[in-house]
Each structure stands twice: as C-alpha cells, then as structure tokens.
Amino acid sequence: MSYQENFQLGNLVLPNNIFYAPLAGCSDLPFRRMSLLYKPGLVFCEMVKMDALVRHDANTYRILDFEGDMHPIGGQICGSKPEIAGLSARIIEDLGFDVVDLNCGCPVDKVTKDGSGSGMLKTPELIGEIILEMRAAVKIPVTVKIRAGWDDDSIVAPLVTRIAEEAGAAAICIHGRTREQGYLGSANWDYIAACKKEAKNIKVIGNGDVFDADSAKRMFLHTGCDAVMVSRGSMGQPWIAEEIRRLYQDLPVNGKSVWDVRSALLQHLEAIQSYQNERRALLDFRRVGCFYLKKCHGVKELRCSINHAATTKEVFQLIQDFQWSDPF
Ligand SMILES: Cc1cc2nc3c(=O)[nH]c(=O)nc-3n(C[C@H](O)[C@H](O)[C@H](O)COP(=O)(O)O)c2cc1C
C-alpha cells in the first residue's frame, strides 16, 4: 500500500491513511487543533483508563475534550477487564468519537502490573475477549494498538492480528518495538510486515520511527501496511501529514522555514492559552516549545528564556522579538 485518500475503516471513510497517534501528556486539545490544520486522516486523544471512565472521573473526561470540527477523532481506552470494556467503549461512542481503540502497548509498570497496556500481550486471548465486548457495545469501528510482543522471546503480533480480526476489529496498529525495549533502539518493521501477511481483512497500521515523509514512504514499502501512524514525528511538526501527502503528489518537500516554525509556535501558544489556565498554559508551552525548537539552530537562548518566563504574554513577546535566522 501507499498513501491513499478516502480510506475505508469499518463503516467509516477517512480522508486519508496517515494517522496521528494517541500521545499521553501531548495529544491534548491544542495539539489536535494544530494537527488538524494539516489534515491527517485520523487524530487520537491520549489514552484513558476504563476504570476512570466508568466512574466518571472528571480529569479523564477533560482528556477527551474535543471541539465540533475536530473529526475524524479516535478515543483510546486502556484496561484489562472485559466486564467494563463494552461500557467504556460505549462512553467513547456517546461522547461523539468516530473510532474507539484498545491500548495494548503502554509499557509503564503502573499500567502493566494489572495486565493492562502491553501487559495484555501476555494474554492474547483476553485481547480478543475485550474486543468482542467493545464490538458488541458500539457501532463505530473498534481498533487495537499493540507492541510486537513483551520481549524478543515472545513476539505475538501476528497471533494478536489473527485474534483481533476474528473478534471483529477493523484495524490493528503495530508498534514495531517490544515492551522490553521501551522506546530504545529502532522499531522492527519486519514484525509489521508479518502482521500484514497474517491479516485477511483487518487493516494493518504501521507504527514506529516515522519522523518524516521519506520514512513514511519506507514504512509503506517495507511492510505493505494499509496505513501509517505517526507518533513522536507529529510532536513539534504537526505538518508531517501534509509533507507525506506532498511526497506522494510529487510536490517538493522542503521542510519548514524558521518563519513557519515561529508562526506555528505562536499559533500553538494561542491554542493552549485559550484552553488552559495561565499557570498550566505556561507549563504546557515549555514542553511544546521544546519540540518545535528541537531542529532549529541558534535558539538555545530563546528556549532558555521561554523556560524562565513568568507569563504566557511574556512568552509570546519573546517569540515575536527573537532574531530568527535561516537556515535551520
Ligand atoms: C510521550 C508519549 C506518549 C505516548 N502515549 C501513548 C498513548 O497514550 N497511547 C498509545 O497507544 N501509545 C502511546 N505512545 C506510543 C506511541 O503512540 C508510539 O506507539 C511510539 O512512540 C512509537 O512510535 P514512534 O517511534 O513513531 O514514536 C506514547 C509515546 C510517547 C513518546
């Protein structure tokens, strides 16, 4: 497969097959506001715990905030209890999400210790059971996001692909690292290719180490996957979906100028200001600003002053007044 417009996912037609991943602590409403300017096929909220959803925890619902024009959008749930999986999926559907995804990839001890997240890779049959519960509860497409396996000695991605397909999932996203790897080393795309071979009708979404348009193309070529999910590559470069599209349309992909970065910084800051209180906005922007500035040269001083600014108004001024100079 390659880049494609009008991508069918279950009963949905998505604008294209470049998706932006759920990113805990990152893919909040302002991040998604910025992302959607560049038209990825699907964006995700950060993962939420099933337990917290069903007890109507207010902070959890805030993570799921989105605005009327923010579609198509997916919600991701994390948990290992089939008895609340259907209800959790229904809550996501009732909130207006277009897709509901099951997280089987989170490597954090706190999550895996009760068998959730990548802990689910140790019980592939349970993944099937939970998908069945979700499917029975909602009409929107149900998807699942996994890692290749717990460790190199227990690669289960092809097996889980088969189980997910049998349980009725519309797609499976495979992050080509094991839980043991965390985020170290590179993602092994052969595991994604193996899942694509195993899949009959279920869509296979490749994930891991897509940081620019070229790597997205290589991911499609190497794995034959139906769609690509960009994760860290969308942090500080919300335009990556547009660059991938341009590559496939034989248009120049020149990267962004420092002026584009400056204007995105200001726009993202505005989006955060209008969503968070002042204190939180300031803290959030320190993190966000770093991602945008990572590839820029000569911005150490700006990064430092942003981190020491006392108000977002001051941050705004710092970005405006900075002597931006090409090249990156
Ligand atoms: C800060 C951060 C937060 C993440 N949060 C989630 C999450 O909420 N749900 C999820 O399925 N994966 C999450 N992931 C994993 C990514 O979606 C993705 O699978 C992983 O980063 C590999 O892709 P990459 O190499 O392209 O970044 C997170 C990753 C990072 C770095």
The ligand as a Gaussian input file, in Angstrom:
#p B3LYP/6-31G(d) Opt

LIG

0 1
 C        5.092000      10.851000      25.161000
 C        4.459000       9.621000      24.580000
 C        3.165000       9.292000      24.940000
 C        2.546000       8.159000      24.400000
 N        1.263000       7.887000      24.724000
 C        0.615000       6.844000      24.130000
 C       -0.763000       6.599000      24.370000
 O       -1.445000       7.316000      25.110000
 N       -1.317000       5.526000      23.743000
 C       -0.611000       4.719000      22.891000
 O       -1.153000       3.773000      22.339000
 N        0.688000       4.938000      22.659000
 C        1.309000       5.983000      23.237000
 N        2.618000       6.224000      22.954000
 C        3.333000       5.366000      21.988000
 C        3.268000       5.959000      20.574000
 O        1.966000       6.142000      20.118000
 C        4.034000       5.095000      19.560000
 O        3.499000       3.817000      19.569000
 C        5.525000       5.028000      19.857000
 O        6.025000       6.297000      20.220000
 C        6.298000       4.514000      18.649000
 O        6.202000       5.355000      17.552000
 P        7.368000       6.412000      17.162000
 O        8.670000       5.638000      17.160000
 O        6.961000       6.855000      15.782000
 O        7.322000       7.482000      18.162000
 C        3.265000       7.326000      23.509000
 C        4.582000       7.657000      23.170000
 C        5.182000       8.780000      23.682000
 C        6.588000       9.113000      23.282000

